[in-house]
Amino acid sequence: MRRYRWIKWRAFLLWLAALIAVGVLWYLGGKYSLGIAISIASVAFQLLFAILFIIIQFAAMFWFLARGRTYWILPGETGATWDDYRGNPEIVENAKRIVTLLKGVKEFKDMGGEAIRGFLLCGPPGTGKSYLAQVIANEAEVPFAYASAPSFQNMFFGVGNLKVMRLYKKARKLAQVYGACIIFIDEIDAIGVKRQNGSGGGMMGMMGGGSGLLNELLLQMDPPNLDGSRFARFLRALGLRRRKAERPAVLTVAATNLPDVLDPALLRPGRFDRQLWVDSPDYDGRVDVFDYYLQKVKRDRTLTPERAALDTIGYSPAQIKHIVNESVVIAHQRGAQMAGYEDFRAAMETYEWGLKQPLRSMSEDEKRNVAYHEAGHAVAQYLLKPHERVWKVTIIRRGGALGLAATKPTHERYNRSDSEMLAEIQVCLAARAVEEEFLGKKLNGVTSDLQQATLIAGSYLGMVGMGDELFSFRAAGGQGDSLKALRPKINELLKDQMLQVKELVREHAELVHAIAEELLLRGDLTGEEIEDIYVRMYGHTRPEPQAVKSHAQLDSISQIAAAKEPEDAGDPEPTS
């Protein structure tokens, strides 16, 4: 009470002081009072103008920074339908359920259900996550907003929150007109990373980072039931509207390749409670995708969807589209009217390995070293890997490699046995084995080969339990420290496989020499040409390779066999 009285008396004294000051100025000014008043008014106006100018500048800057970098697509503008989304029919079936819910929001609510608010698409890049969201919006005949999560971030704290608020405000208005609206946020992990203690403070908080933006997104995805329109609020204020407020049906679809880093609050029911993994298509899916894209280009009979799908195991639809287009580019550059399989192979090789850059100044001795190096890989691949086919061997530089030997799987496979992992190690060590056996020296080109062989051997012994222990270095933390701890056993396994692959290349010395000579002569060899060389030399195709085993496994097998043999019980009794 005393504080309130003091505030009243302070205000009275300030007004009294102001009146006294005006009176004194009027008395002292006399006939100059009008000029003084004009001067004071001019200074006050200039000060007010400067303040307003600064305010307008800041308002314009924040308006510019808070503009949403969002693409709005109204129903029917894209024309993308279910027929345009190929390669994953199971994904389409799940997405059609979402469309059914969006089309029948009113009927679904009449049944007592609530419209879903979040839908998370997970999967590698290029698998068609954003395109799937466009198809869903077009098929449901609702507006579609495309936004990138990094575009919400800003150097000023709070500006990103304004962007999110404006985005959802517009989406709710469109949902009231069209019945529903879809917001697609790409790379959601940029703003949805798990929050930790103390996040959002310090310099990162002042620069628009931290958890403030994530908190705003969480609120906008699951807001309270409020009537946002002014007319509805006016009627409710007058008491003329008493029914329960309803939220417009706004579906947030997000995409990420890192779902494990997202905050749990984003994944709870009511937000991204539905997750759909969009993976690369299998063989049948790739045939479907190739059939879709190859119908749009001119091609000859050698380039078929089935043949192309066999060469592109693991490819995403975006990669397939790129390769088909590059095939047409290469065919056009060579003056052809239609693209063929050779153009397709050239496009794949350029995409995977880079452009051809031959080293014309390389000496004949160095070329011979590279040829034998790659011949060792090729022979081991051809003889030890029955589930793969040699696709290309070259001694022409591509990217940072002086040469390479590449294989392609013969069919879709998802597991590897212990013998296949050992065979992979021998393939990596085959180049060094050939160098020692046929060139009589060791070259530094095996750096990546030894690295790969060590990693496979480490996984063989310390991750998948294929050695004499079931220890897994994943449980021990860092892979590097665990590999160091396993170094003696890894080195022993690598030496064992080196002895075996040396024996292999010695047995097929003629094949190694023949492939190396052909590489020196032609530069490139396909898998079919290597098979022709083998048939010409041995009179038959490659035999089915036997399972590769380590010496430890062989010793174990011999011990078990010895244990099963009956012990000598003395001379047998004579029989009548």
C-alpha positions in Angstrom: 0.0 0.0 0.0 2.8 2.4 0.9 4.6 1.5 -2.4 1.4 2.3 -4.3 1.1 5.8 -2.6 4.8 6.5 -3.3 4.3 5.7 -7.0 1.3 8.2 -7.1 3.3 10.9 -5.4 6.3 10.4 -7.7 4.1 10.7 -10.8 2.6 13.9 -9.4 6.1 15.4 -8.7 7.3 14.6 -12.2 4.3 16.3 -13.8 4.8 19.3 -11.5 8.5 19.6 -12.4 7.6 19.4 -16.1 5.0 22.2 -15.7 7.5 24.4 -13.8 10.2 23.8 -16.5 7.7 24.9 -19.2 6.7 28.0 -17.2 10.3 29.0 -16.7 11.1 28.6 -20.4 8.0 30.7 -21.3 9.0 33.4 -18.8 12.6 33.5 -19.8 11.9 33.3 -23.5 9.5 36.2 -23.6 9.1 37.2 -27.2 11.5 34.4 -28.2 9.2 31.7 -26.7 7.8 30.8 -30.1 11.2 30.1 -31.6 12.3 28.1 -28.6 9.1 26.1 -28.8 9.7 25.4 -32.5 13.3 24.4 -31.8 12.2 22.0 -29.1 9.5 20.6 -31.3 12.0 20.2 -34.2 14.5 18.3 -32.0 11.7 16.1 -30.6 10.5 15.3 -34.1 14.0 14.5 -35.3 14.5 12.2 -32.3 11.2 10.5 -32.9 12.0 10.1 -36.6 15.4 8.5 -35.8 13.7 6.1 -33.3 11.0 5.1 -35.8 13.6 4.7 -38.6 15.7 2.3 -36.4 12.5 0.4 -35.5 11.5 0.1 -39.1 15.0 -1.1 -40.1 15.0 -3.8 -37.5 11.4 -4.8 -38.4 12.3 -5.0 -42.1 15.4 -7.1 -41.3 13.6 -9.5 -39.0 10.8 -9.8 -41.6 13.3 -10.6 -44.3 15.1 -13.1 -42.1 11.8 -14.7 -40.9 10.5 -15.4 -44.4 9.8 -19.0 -44.8 11.9 -20.8 -47.5 8.9 -23.0 -48.3 7.5 -24.2 -51.6 3.7 -24.4 -51.6 2.1 -26.8 -54.0 -1.7 -26.7 -54.3 -3.7 -29.8 -55.3 -3.1 -30.9 -58.9 0.0 -28.8 -59.5 2.5 -31.7 -59.5 0.5 -34.4 -61.1 2.6 -37.1 -59.4 0.5 -40.3 -58.9 1.0 -43.8 -57.6 2.0 -44.9 -61.1 5.0 -42.6 -60.9 6.3 -44.0 -57.6 8.1 -47.2 -58.5 10.3 -49.8 -56.9 8.6 -50.2 -53.4 5.0 -51.5 -53.7 4.8 -52.2 -50.0 5.6 -48.5 -49.3 2.8 -47.5 -51.7 0.3 -49.7 -49.8 1.2 -48.1 -46.5 1.0 -44.6 -48.0 -2.4 -45.3 -49.5 -3.7 -45.8 -46.0 -2.6 -42.2 -45.1 -4.3 -40.9 -48.2 -7.5 -42.7 -47.2 -7.4 -41.0 -43.8 -6.7 -37.6 -45.3 -9.6 -37.8 -47.7 -12.0 -39.0 -45.0 -11.0 -36.8 -42.1 -14.6 -35.8 -41.2 -15.9 -39.4 -41.4 -12.9 -40.7 -39.4 -13.6 -38.1 -36.7 -17.3 -39.0 -36.6 -16.2 -42.6 -35.8 -14.3 -41.2 -32.8 -10.8 -41.2 -34.2 -8.3 -38.5 -34.4 -6.4 -37.5 -37.6 -2.7 -38.5 -37.5 -0.3 -35.5 -37.1 3.1 -37.0 -37.9 4.6 -39.4 -40.3 8.4 -40.1 -40.4 10.1 -41.4 -43.5 13.5 -43.0 -42.8 16.0 -44.4 -45.3 19.1 -43.7 -47.3 19.4 -40.7 -49.6 17.7 -40.9 -53.0 15.1 -43.6 -52.1 12.2 -41.2 -52.9 11.1 -40.0 -49.5 10.2 -36.4 -50.5 8.7 -37.7 -53.8 6.5 -40.0 -51.8 5.2 -37.1 -49.7 4.3 -35.2 -53.0 2.4 -38.2 -54.3 0.5 -38.5 -51.0 -0.5 -34.8 -51.2 -1.5 -35.0 -54.8 -3.5 -38.2 -54.4 -5.2 -36.8 -51.3 -5.9 -33.6 -53.1 -4.6 -31.4 -50.3 -2.0 -28.6 -50.3 1.6 -29.6 -49.9 4.4 -27.5 -48.3 8.0 -28.5 -48.9 10.6 -27.1 -46.4 14.1 -28.0 -45.4 14.8 -28.2 -41.7 18.2 -26.2 -42.0 16.2 -23.3 -43.5 14.5 -22.7 -40.2 17.8 -22.1 -38.5 18.9 -18.4 -38.1 21.7 -16.5 -36.5 19.2 -14.5 -34.4 17.4 -16.2 -31.6 13.7 -16.5 -32.2 13.6 -16.0 -35.9 13.5 -19.7 -36.6 10.6 -20.0 -34.2 8.8 -17.3 -36.2 9.3 -19.3 -39.4 7.8 -22.4 -37.9 4.9 -20.5 -36.5 4.1 -18.8 -39.8 4.4 -22.2 -41.6 1.9 -23.9 -39.4 -0.4 -20.9 -39.3 -0.7 -20.9 -43.1 -1.1 -24.7 -43.2 -4.0 -24.5 -40.7 -5.7 -21.9 -42.9 -5.3 -24.1 -46.0 -6.5 -27.1 -44.0 -9.7 -25.3 -43.2 -10.3 -24.7 -46.9 -9.2 -28.0 -48.3 -10.0 -30.3 -45.4 -6.3 -31.1 -44.7 -2.8 -30.0 -45.4 0.6 -31.7 -45.6 3.9 -30.1 -44.4 7.0 -32.0 -45.5 10.2 -31.2 -43.6 13.4 -32.7 -45.2 16.5 -33.5 -43.1 14.5 -33.2 -39.8 17.6 -34.3 -37.9 19.1 -30.8 -38.4 16.7 -29.4 -35.8 15.5 -32.6 -34.1 18.7 -33.9 -32.5 18.3 -35.2 -28.9 18.4 -32.5 -26.3 21.0 -32.7 -23.6 21.4 -31.0 -20.2 22.3 -27.3 -20.7 21.5 -27.3 -24.4 20.3 -24.0 -25.9 22.4 -21.8 -23.6 25.5 -19.7 -24.2 26.5 -18.5 -27.6 24.6 -21.2 -29.5 21.4 -20.2 -27.8 22.0 -16.5 -28.8 22.8 -17.5 -32.3 19.5 -19.3 -32.9 20.7 -22.8 -32.0 19.9 -25.0 -29.0 16.6 -26.5 -28.3 14.3 -23.5 -28.7 13.6 -24.3 -32.4 12.8 -27.9 -31.5 10.5 -26.9 -28.7 8.6 -24.6 -31.1 8.2 -27.5 -33.6 7.0 -29.8 -30.8 4.3 -27.2 -29.8 3.1 -26.6 -33.4 2.8 -30.3 -34.2 0.6 -30.9 -31.1 -1.0 -27.6 -30.2 -3.9 -27.2 -27.8 -7.5 -27.1 -29.1 -8.0 -23.5 -30.0 -10.1 -21.6 -32.5 -7.5 -19.6 -34.3 -9.8 -17.4 -36.4 -10.7 -13.9 -35.1 -14.4 -14.5 -35.8 -14.5 -17.7 -33.8 -12.7 -15.9 -30.9 -15.1 -13.0 -31.1 -18.1 -15.4 -30.9 -16.6 -17.3 -28.0 -15.9 -14.0 -26.2 -19.6 -13.0 -26.5 -20.6 -16.5 -25.3 -22.3 -17.3 -28.6 -20.0 -20.3 -29.3 -19.7 -23.0 -26.8 -18.8 -26.1 -28.8 -15.4 -27.7 -28.4 -12.7 -26.2 -30.5 -11.3 -28.4 -33.3 -7.8 -28.5 -34.7 -7.4 -28.4 -38.5 -6.0 -31.6 -40.0 -2.3 -30.7 -40.6 -0.1 -33.8 -41.3 3.6 -33.2 -40.8 5.7 -35.6 -42.9 9.5 -35.6 -42.2 12.4 -37.4 -43.7 15.8 -38.4 -42.3 18.6 -40.9 -42.8 19.5 -40.7 -39.1 16.4 -41.6 -37.1 18.5 -42.7 -34.1 19.6 -39.2 -33.3 16.1 -37.7 -33.0 14.8 -36.5 -29.7 12.3 -38.9 -28.0 9.7 -36.1 -27.8 9.5 -36.0 -31.6 8.8 -39.7 -31.7 6.1 -40.0 -29.0 2.4 -40.7 -29.9 0.8 -37.6 -31.3 3.8 -36.5 -33.2 6.0 -38.8 -35.4 4.3 -41.9 -34.0 4.4 -43.6 -37.4 7.7 -44.5 -39.0 8.2 -46.0 -42.4 11.6 -47.2 -43.6 12.1 -46.4 -47.3 15.0 -48.6 -48.5 16.6 -49.2 -51.8 14.6 -51.5 -54.1 15.4 -55.1 -54.6 15.8 -56.8 -58.0 12.1 -56.8 -58.8 11.8 -53.2 -57.7 14.8 -52.1 -59.8 13.3 -53.8 -62.8 10.1 -51.8 -62.2 12.1 -48.5 -61.9 14.2 -49.2 -65.0 11.1 -50.1 -66.9 9.6 -46.7 -65.9 12.7 -44.6 -66.9 13.8 -46.6 -70.0 10.3 -46.2 -71.6 11.1 -42.5 -71.7 14.3 -42.8 -73.7 15.4 -44.3 -77.0 17.3 -47.5 -76.5 18.3 -50.6 -78.5 17.5 -54.2 -77.6 20.8 -54.7 -75.7 19.7 -52.4 -72.8 16.8 -54.2 -71.0 15.4 -53.5 -67.5 16.4 -57.0 -66.3 20.0 -56.7 -67.5 20.4 -53.2 -66.0 18.8 -54.2 -62.7 21.3 -57.1 -62.3 24.2 -54.6 -62.5 22.8 -52.1 -60.1 22.3 -54.0 -56.8 22.0 -51.5 -54.0 21.1 -48.6 -56.3 18.4 -46.1 -55.2 15.8 -44.8 -57.7 17.6 -41.5 -57.8 20.8 -43.2 -58.8 19.0 -45.3 -61.4 17.4 -42.1 -62.9 20.9 -40.5 -63.1 22.5 -43.5 -64.8 19.8 -43.8 -67.4 20.1 -40.1 -68.2 24.0 -40.4 -68.4 23.6 -43.3 -70.8 21.6 -41.1 -73.1 24.2 -38.4 -72.8 27.1 -40.8 -73.7 25.1 -42.2 -76.6 24.4 -38.7 -77.9 28.1 -37.7 -77.6 29.2 -40.6 -79.7 26.6 -39.7 -82.4 24.2 -42.6 -81.8 20.4 -42.3 -82.1 19.7 -44.8 -79.3 21.4 -45.7 -76.1 22.8 -49.3 -75.7 24.1 -51.5 -72.9 27.7 -50.3 -73.5 26.6 -46.7 -73.0 24.9 -47.9 -69.8 28.2 -49.6 -68.6 30.2 -46.5 -69.4 27.8 -44.4 -67.4 28.0 -46.7 -64.4 31.8 -46.8 -64.5 32.0 -43.1 -64.7 29.5 -42.7 -61.8 31.2 -45.3 -59.5 34.9 -44.7 -60.3 35.2 -41.4 -62.1 36.4 -40.4 -65.5 39.2 -42.2 -67.4 42.5 -40.3 -67.0 45.3 -42.4 -68.5 48.9 -41.7 -67.4 50.6 -41.4 -70.8 54.0 -40.8 -69.2 54.0 -44.0 -67.1 56.9 -46.3 -67.8 56.5 -49.8 -69.1 57.9 -51.3 -65.9 55.3 -49.4 -63.8 52.5 -50.4 -66.1 53.6 -54.0 -65.7 53.5 -53.6 -61.9 50.0 -52.3 -62.0 48.9 -55.0 -64.5 50.1 -57.9 -62.3 48.7 -56.2 -59.2 45.2 -56.1 -60.8 45.6 -59.5 -62.4 46.2 -61.0 -58.9 42.9 -59.4 -57.7 41.0 -60.6 -60.8 42.2 -64.2 -60.5 41.3 -64.4 -56.8 37.9 -62.9 -57.4 37.2 -65.2 -60.3 38.2 -68.4 -58.5 37.2 -67.6 -54.8 33.9 -65.7 -55.1 31.1 -67.9 -56.5 28.4 -65.5 -55.7 30.0 -62.6 -57.5 31.2 -62.1 -61.1 34.2 -60.1 -62.2 32.7 -57.0 -63.9 35.7 -54.9 -64.9 39.5 -55.0 -64.6 41.5 -52.0 -65.7 44.9 -50.4 -65.5 43.7 -47.0 -66.7 43.7 -44.5 -63.9 40.2 -43.5 -62.6 40.0 -41.0 -59.8 42.9 -41.7 -57.4 43.4 -45.3 -58.4 46.0 -46.4 -60.9 43.9 -49.5 -61.6 41.0 -51.5 -60.2 39.3 -54.9 -60.3 35.6 -54.7 -59.6 32.9 -57.4 -59.1 29.1 -57.4 -59.1 26.9 -59.8 -57.2 25.2 -62.4 -59.3 22.0 -62.1 -57.2 20.6 -60.4 -54.2 22.4 -61.5 -51.0 22.1 -60.3 -47.4 24.5 -62.5 -45.4 28.1 -63.6 -45.7 29.5 -66.9 -44.3 32.9 -67.3 -42.6 34.4 -68.9 -45.8 33.2 -65.9 -47.8 34.8 -63.4 -45.4 38.1 -65.4 -45.6 37.8 -65.4 -49.4 37.4 -61.6 -49.3 40.6 -61.3 -47.3 42.5 -63.5 -49.8 41.2 -61.3 -52.6 42.6 -58.2 -50.8 46.0 -60.0 -50.3 46.2 -61.5 -53.8 47.9 -58.4 -55.3 50.8 -58.6 -52.7 51.0 -62.3 -53.3 51.4 -61.9 -57.0 54.0 -59.1 -56.5 56.1 -61.4 -54.3 55.7 -64.5 -56.4 56.0 -63.1 -60.0 57.6 -59.7 -59.7 60.0 -60.5 -56.8 59.3 -57.2 -55.0 56.8 -55.5 -52.7 55.0 -52.3 -54.0 53.2 -49.6 -52.1 50.0 -49.9 -54.0 48.5 -52.4 -51.5 47.8 -49.7 -48.9 44.0 -49.8 -49.2 44.1 -53.6 -49.8 45.9 -54.2 -46.4 43.5 -51.7 -44.7 40.5 -53.5 -46.0 41.9 -57.0 -45.2 42.7 -55.8 -41.6 39.1 -54.5 -41.1 37.6 -57.7 -42.4 39.8 -59.8 -40.3 39.0 -57.7 -37.3 35.3 -58.1 -37.9 35.8 -61.8 -38.5 37.5 -62.3 -35.1 36.1 -59.5 -33.0 32.6 -58.7 -34.2 30.8 -61.7 -35.7 32.5 -64.4 -33.6 34.0 -66.6 -36.4 37.3 -67.2 -34.7 38.0 -69.2 -31.6 36.3 -66.6 -29.3 32.9 -65.0 -29.1 34.3 -61.7 -28.0 32.8 -58.6 -29.7 34.7 -55.3 -29.7 31.4 -53.4 -30.1 30.8 -54.1 -26.5 34.2 -52.7 -25.6 33.6 -49.3 -27.2 36.0 -47.9 -29.8 36.9 -50.1 -32.8 40.4 -48.8 -33.1 41.5 -49.8 -29.6 39.9 -53.2 -29.9 41.7 -53.8 -33.2 45.0 -53.0 -31.5 44.1 -55.5 -28.8 43.4 -58.2 -31.4 46.5 -57.3 -33.4 48.4 -60.6 -32.8 45.4 -62.8 -33.8 44.6 -60.6 -36.8 48.1 -60.7 -38.0 48.2 -64.5 -37.6 45.0 -64.8 -39.6 46.3 -62.5 -42.4 49.5 -64.5 -42.7 47.5 -67.7 -42.8 45.3 -66.4 -45.7 48.4 -65.0 -47.5 50.0 -68.5 -47.6 46.8 -69.9 -49.1 46.4 -67.2 -51.7 50.0 -67.6 -52.7 49.4 -71.2 -53.3 46.3 -70.3 -55.4 48.2 -67.9 -57.7 51.1 -70.4 -58.1 48.6 -73.1 -59.2 47.1 -70.7 -61.7 50.3 -68.9 -62.7 49.4 -69.2 -66.5 46.1 -67.4 -65.9 47.8 -64.6 -64.0 50.3 -64.1 -66.8 47.6 -64.2 -69.5 45.4 -61.6 -67.8 48.4 -59.3 -67.1 49.5 -59.5 -70.7 46.0 -58.7 -72.0 45.7 -55.7 -69.6 49.0 -54.4 -70.9 47.8 -54.8 -74.4 44.2 -53.5 -74.1 44.0 -51.6 -70.8 40.6 -52.9 -69.9 39.0 -56.4 -69.5 35.4 -57.3 -68.8 34.3 -60.3 -66.8 33.2 -62.1 -69.9 36.6 -61.6 -71.5 38.4 -63.0 -68.4 36.1 -66.0 -68.5 36.9 -66.5 -72.1 40.6 -66.5 -71.2 40.0 -69.1 -68.5 38.0 -71.4 -70.8 40.6 -71.1 -73.6 43.4 -72.1 -71.2 41.6 -74.9 -69.2 38.9 -76.0 -71.6 36.0 -75.5 -69.1 34.4 -72.9 -67.0 35.6 -72.2 -63.4 34.8 -75.0 -61.0 32.7 -74.5 -57.9 35.2 -73.2 -55.3 35.5 -75.0 -52.0 34.8 -73.2 -48.8 37.9 -71.3 -47.6 38.9 -72.0 -44.0 41.6 -70.8 -41.7 44.2 -73.0 -40.2 42.6 -72.7 -36.8 39.4 -74.0 -38.2 41.2 -76.9 -40.0 43.0 -77.8 -36.8 39.7 -77.8 -35.0 38.1 -80.0 -37.6 41.0 -82.5 -37.4 40.8 -82.6 -33.6 37.1 -83.3 -33.7 37.6 -86.0 -36.3 40.4 -87.6 -34.2 38.2 -87.5 -31.2 35.5 -89.4 -33.0 37.9 -92.3 -34.1 37.6 -95.4 -31.8 40.6 -96.0 -29.6 42.8 -99.0 -30.2 41.3 -101.8 -27.9 44.0 -104.3 -28.7 43.9 -107.3 -31.1 40.4 -108.4 -32.1 39.2 -111.7 -30.8 39.3 -114.6 -33.3 36.1 -115.5 -34.9 35.0 -119.0 -35.8 
